[in-house]
């Protein structure tokens, strides 16, 4: 249950202990994160669908949507953290305040916390009893790891979560795993904000022709697999993000597309996504 202790202490910023989850013991009491109004999970049971990229750019777009917004980003992937590199914070260690709370790193106006900021690159992960001073925040976006395991369970069972954004591609294998992730969120009573279809299409830089990359079953069906998945669960398809060649380069340099290419199709799509998430939280 060490993952549960890690996430509970790092998210809550308090020294409460999490109870073991079992058939003979009650679930731990949910405690809000001090100073944080909304918690939004960025989730997908499938790895490699660009979930961290979506989390980073959604956080940035949300911050740009309203200059008064206070946005945080938590990298909950304790085994393969990537947020520090994407946010231009790689190699920078956070400081600790007088109350022995970790002060989140900041870049581009986003408070950021990740396991990758607390361990040396390529070293083994051991993180116990650490606490983070998050607040005040309007929204904390939590980038969850692939799968349907302890991390998702620990977050959803320990803190109130206002919603989840589900990220997938329209590849059949991705859709199958994403469906399991959605089912898990439903069982945990996490509200579903909607589905983001990532890497959905490519626009030729020369002729501007749009090519859909995952035509379902190679048929003439105009609806993508992600569109059908969203309809299956009666939730919105929030957006369809293109593949843009510059994104992998800018991510590696710590300059997300919202910063490096604010006039791109991807950046415009992220702004629409941020507005949709904001509207959901305002209900």
C-alpha positions in Angstrom: 0.0 0.0 0.0 3.0 2.3 -0.3 1.6 3.9 -3.4 -1.5 4.9 -1.5 0.6 6.5 1.2 2.7 8.4 -1.4 -0.3 9.8 -3.3 -2.3 10.6 -0.2 0.5 12.6 1.4 1.7 14.3 -1.7 -1.8 15.3 -2.8 -3.3 16.3 0.5 -0.3 18.0 2.1 -1.3 16.5 5.4 0.1 13.6 7.4 -3.0 11.5 7.6 -2.6 7.8 7.1 -4.6 5.8 4.6 -6.5 2.7 5.7 -6.0 -0.5 3.8 -8.7 -1.2 1.3 -10.3 -4.6 1.9 -13.6 -6.4 2.2 -13.5 -6.3 6.0 -12.4 -2.6 6.4 -14.2 0.6 5.4 -12.8 2.7 2.6 -10.7 5.6 3.7 -12.5 8.9 4.3 -12.1 11.3 1.5 -10.4 14.5 2.4 -10.2 17.6 0.2 -6.8 19.0 -0.7 -6.2 22.1 1.3 -6.7 25.2 -0.8 -7.7 23.3 -4.0 -11.2 23.8 -5.4 -11.3 21.2 -8.2 -9.4 18.0 -9.0 -9.5 16.7 -12.5 -7.9 13.4 -13.6 -6.4 13.0 -17.0 -6.8 9.3 -17.5 -6.5 6.4 -20.0 -5.9 2.7 -19.4 -3.8 2.6 -22.5 -0.2 3.8 -22.6 1.3 5.8 -25.4 -1.8 7.8 -26.3 -0.3 11.2 -25.4 -2.0 11.6 -22.0 0.8 13.5 -20.4 1.0 15.8 -23.4 -2.7 16.5 -23.1 -2.4 17.1 -19.3 0.4 19.6 -19.8 -1.3 21.6 -22.6 -4.7 21.5 -20.9 -3.2 22.9 -17.8 -1.5 25.7 -19.8 -4.7 26.4 -21.9 -6.8 26.6 -18.7 -4.3 29.1 -17.2 -4.5 31.2 -20.4 -8.3 31.0 -20.5 -8.5 33.3 -17.4 -5.5 35.2 -16.2 -6.8 35.1 -12.7 -6.9 31.2 -12.7 -4.6 29.3 -10.4 -3.7 26.0 -12.0 -1.7 23.1 -10.7 -0.3 19.9 -12.4 0.4 16.7 -10.5 2.4 13.9 -12.2 1.0 10.8 -10.5 3.0 8.4 -12.6 5.4 7.3 -9.9 7.3 4.9 -12.1 7.7 6.8 -15.4 7.3 10.5 -14.7 7.6 12.8 -17.8 6.0 16.1 -16.7 9.3 17.7 -15.5 10.9 17.4 -19.0 7.7 18.6 -20.7 7.4 21.6 -18.4 11.0 22.6 -18.7 11.7 21.7 -15.0 14.0 18.7 -15.5 16.9 18.6 -13.0 15.3 21.3 -10.7 14.7 20.1 -7.1 11.8 21.7 -5.2 12.4 23.5 -1.9 10.8 22.7 1.5 9.1 25.4 3.6 9.2 26.0 7.4 6.3 23.5 7.9 8.3 20.8 6.0 5.9 20.9 3.1 7.3 20.7 -0.4 6.8 23.8 -2.5 5.7 22.9 -6.0 7.9 24.0 -8.8 6.5 26.6 -11.2 6.9 27.3 -14.9 4.6 29.1 -17.4 2.4 30.0 -14.4 1.6 26.4 -13.4 2.4 24.9 -10.0 3.9 21.5 -10.8 4.8 18.4 -8.7 6.3 15.2 -10.0 8.2 12.2 -8.7 10.7 13.1 -11.5 11.6 16.2 -9.5 12.4 14.3 -6.4 14.6 11.5 -7.7 17.7 11.3 -9.8 17.1 10.3 -13.4 17.0 6.5 -14.0 17.3 5.8 -10.2 15.0 3.6 -8.2 11.9 5.1 -6.8 11.5 5.4 -3.0 9.2 8.2 -1.8 7.7 8.0 1.7 5.8 10.6 3.8 6.3 13.6 1.5 3.8 16.4 1.7 3.1 19.2 -0.8 1.8 22.8 -0.2 -0.5 23.0 -3.2 -3.0 25.8 -2.4 -4.6 28.0 -3.3 -5.6 26.5 -6.7 -8.7 26.7 -8.7 -8.0 23.4 -10.5 -5.4 20.7 -10.0 -4.9 18.5 -13.0 -3.6 15.0 -12.2 -1.8 13.1 -14.9 -2.5 9.4 -14.0 -0.4 6.5 -15.2 -1.6 3.9 -17.7 -3.7 1.0 -16.4 -6.4 0.6 -13.8 -4.3 0.0 -10.7 -3.4 1.3 -7.3 -2.7 4.9 -8.4 -6.2 5.5 -9.8 -7.8 3.7 -6.9 -5.8 5.6 -4.3 -6.6 9.0 -5.7 -10.3 8.3 -6.2 -10.8 6.7 -2.8 -8.8 9.3 -0.8 -9.8 12.7 -2.3 -12.9 14.2 -3.9 -12.5 14.2 -7.7 -14.6 16.6 -9.7 -14.1 14.9 -13.0 -12.0 12.9 -15.4 -10.9 13.6 -19.0 -10.4 10.4 -20.9 -7.7 10.3 -23.5 -7.5 7.8 -26.3 -6.7 7.2 -30.0 -9.2 5.5 -32.3 -7.0 2.5 -32.7 -8.9 -0.7 -31.7 -6.4 -1.7 -29.0 -6.5 1.7 -27.5 -10.3 1.8 -27.5 -10.5 -1.6 -25.7 -8.2 -0.5 -22.9 -9.8 2.9 -22.6 -13.2 1.2 -22.2 -11.8 -0.6 -19.2 -10.6 2.7 -17.8 -14.0 4.3 -18.2 -15.6 1.4 -16.5 -13.2 1.8 -13.6 -14.1 5.5 -13.3 -17.8 4.7 -13.3 -17.3 2.2 -10.5 -15.4 4.8 -8.5 -18.1 7.3 -9.0 -15.8 9.7 -10.8 -17.7 12.1 -13.1 -16.7 11.8 -16.7 -16.1 15.1 -18.4 -15.7 13.6 -21.8 -13.3 11.9 -24.3 -10.3 13.5 -26.0 -9.3 11.8 -29.3 -5.6 12.3 -29.7 -3.5 11.8 -32.8 -6.8 11.6 -34.8 -5.6 13.1 -38.1 -2.8 14.7 -40.0 -2.9 17.9 -42.0 -0.4 18.1 -44.9 1.7 21.3 -44.5 1.9 21.7 -48.2 -1.6 21.1 -49.6 -3.5 21.3 -46.3 -5.3 18.0 -47.0 -6.7 16.4 -43.8 -6.2 12.7 -43.4 -7.9 10.7 -40.7 -5.4 8.2 -39.3 -7.8 5.6 -37.8 -10.7 5.0 -40.2 -12.8 2.5 -38.3 -12.5 -1.0 -39.9 -11.4 0.6 -43.1 -15.0 1.4 -43.9 -16.7 4.5 -45.2 -18.0 5.2 -41.7 -17.3 8.8 -41.0 -17.4 8.4 -37.2 -14.1 7.7 -35.5 -13.7 5.0 -32.9 -13.4 7.6 -30.2 -16.6 9.2 -31.4 -18.4 5.9 -31.1 -16.9 5.2 -27.7 -18.1 8.6 -26.3 -21.6 7.9 -27.7 -21.6 4.5 -26.1 -21.2 6.0 -22.7 -23.3 9.1 -23.5 -20.5 11.5 -22.8 -19.1 14.3 -25.0 -16.3 13.9 -27.5 -14.5 17.0 -26.2 -12.0 17.4 -29.1 -10.0 15.7 -31.8 -6.3 16.6 -31.6 -4.1 16.3 -34.7 -0.6 14.9 -35.1 1.8 17.8 -35.6 5.5 17.0 -36.3 6.9 19.8 -34.1 5.2 18.6 -30.9 7.6 15.8 -30.0 10.6 18.2 -30.5 9.1 21.0 -28.4 8.0 18.6 -25.7 11.5 17.3 -25.4 12.8 20.9 -25.1 10.3 21.7 -22.3 8.2 24.0 -24.5 4.7 22.6 -24.9 2.8 23.5 -28.0 0.7 26.0 -26.1 3.9 27.9 -25.5 6.0 27.1 -28.6 3.2 27.3 -31.3 0.2 29.2 -29.8 -1.3 29.8 -33.3 -1.3 26.1 -34.3 -4.3 23.9 -34.8 -3.4 21.9 -31.6 -3.2 25.1 -29.5 -6.6 26.2 -30.7 -8.0 22.8 -29.9 -6.6 22.9 -26.4 -8.2 26.2 -25.8 -11.6 24.8 -26.8 -10.9 21.8 -24.5 -10.0 24.1 -21.6 -13.2 26.0 -22.1 -15.2 22.8 -22.1 -13.6 21.6 -18.9 -14.2 25.0 -17.3 -17.8 24.9 -18.2 -18.2 21.4 -16.7 -16.7 22.5 -13.4 -18.8 25.6 -13.3 -22.1 23.6 -13.4 
